Amino acid sequence: MAEQLEERAEVDVSKTGVGFKGSTTQLLIILTSLLPVMALSVVLYFLYQHEQSTRDRVAEGHTIAKEFVSTLGNMTAAQREMTCIMALPPEKRERDYNSENSFCKRMARP
């Protein structure tokens, strides 16, 4: 067996200008060394996407918080008005409740 058979593999990507001719072992070494770079690229891409979606959710959260604070202020004003009306004598309650510019409504405004 004086003859030695050497297994060769060729990779030629003409559009990128990358070409390689060598043994299968060398090809496997190159592909194995490129694998972590490709994996890191995928991880960085997903981190970037996660950051964008997090920004969107934070902006959404701020909008929801503003609406919540506004609603809470309206609820507090209504509670103040009802407390003021309940503190009035019974004969003045209905009149004050139905009046547009009553004392209790003015006191309850935020």
C-alpha positions in Angstrom: 0.0 0.0 0.0 2.4 2.5 -1.1 -0.3 4.6 -2.4 -1.9 7.1 0.0 -5.4 8.2 -0.8 -6.0 11.7 0.4 -9.6 12.7 0.7 -10.2 16.2 -0.5 -13.1 18.6 -0.2 -13.7 21.7 -2.1 -15.9 24.7 -1.2 -16.2 27.5 -3.6 -18.7 30.4 -3.1 -18.2 32.5 -6.1 -20.5 35.4 -5.2 -18.7 36.2 -1.9 -15.2 35.5 -3.3 -14.5 32.9 -0.7 -12.9 29.7 -1.9 -11.2 26.8 -0.1 -9.5 23.6 -1.3 -8.2 21.3 1.3 -8.7 18.0 3.1 -11.9 17.1 4.9 -10.3 17.5 8.3 -9.3 21.1 7.5 -12.8 21.8 6.3 -14.3 20.5 9.5 -11.9 22.6 11.5 -12.9 25.7 9.7 -16.6 25.0 9.9 -16.3 24.1 13.6 -14.5 27.4 14.2 -17.2 29.4 12.4 -20.0 27.7 14.4 -19.5 29.8 17.6 -19.3 33.0 15.5 -22.6 32.1 13.9 -24.2 31.2 17.2 -23.0 34.4 18.8 -24.5 36.4 15.9 -27.9 34.7 16.4 -27.8 35.3 20.1 -27.0 39.0 19.6 -29.8 39.3 17.0 -32.3 37.9 19.5 -31.0 40.2 22.3 -31.5 43.2 19.9 -35.1 42.0 19.1 -35.8 41.6 22.8 -34.6 45.1 23.6 -36.9 46.5 20.9 -39.9 44.7 22.3 -39.0 45.7 25.8 -39.0 49.4 24.7 -42.4 49.0 23.2 -43.8 47.3 26.3 -42.3 50.0 28.6 -44.0 52.7 26.5 -47.2 50.8 26.7 -46.8 50.5 30.4 -46.4 54.3 30.8 -49.6 54.9 28.8 -51.5 52.5 31.0 -50.1 54.0 34.1 -51.2 57.5 33.0 -54.7 56.3 32.3 -54.8 54.5 35.6 -53.8 57.7 37.5 -56.4 59.7 35.6 -59.1 57.2 36.5 -58.0 57.1 40.1 -58.2 60.9 40.3 -61.8 60.8 38.9 -62.7 58.1 41.4 -61.3 60.1 44.3 -63.2 63.2 43.2 -66.5 61.2 43.0 -65.8 59.8 46.5 -65.1 63.3 47.9 -68.4 64.5 46.4 -70.4 61.7 47.9 -68.8 62.2 51.3 -69.7 65.9 51.1 -73.2 65.1 50.1 -73.6 62.5 52.9 -72.4 65.1 55.4 -75.3 67.5 54.4 -78.6 67.5 56.1 -81.1 65.1 54.4 -83.3 67.9 53.1 -80.4 69.5 51.2 -78.8 66.3 49.8 -81.0 65.7 46.7 -80.9 69.4 45.8 -77.1 69.5 46.1 -76.7 66.2 44.2 -78.8 67.4 41.2 -77.3 70.9 41.1 -74.6 71.5 38.4 -72.6 74.0 40.4 -73.1 72.7 43.9 -70.8 73.3 46.8 -69.9 69.6 47.0 -69.0 69.3 43.3 -66.8 72.4 43.5 -65.0 71.0 46.6 -64.5 67.6 44.9 -62.8 68.9 41.7 -59.2 67.7 41.5 
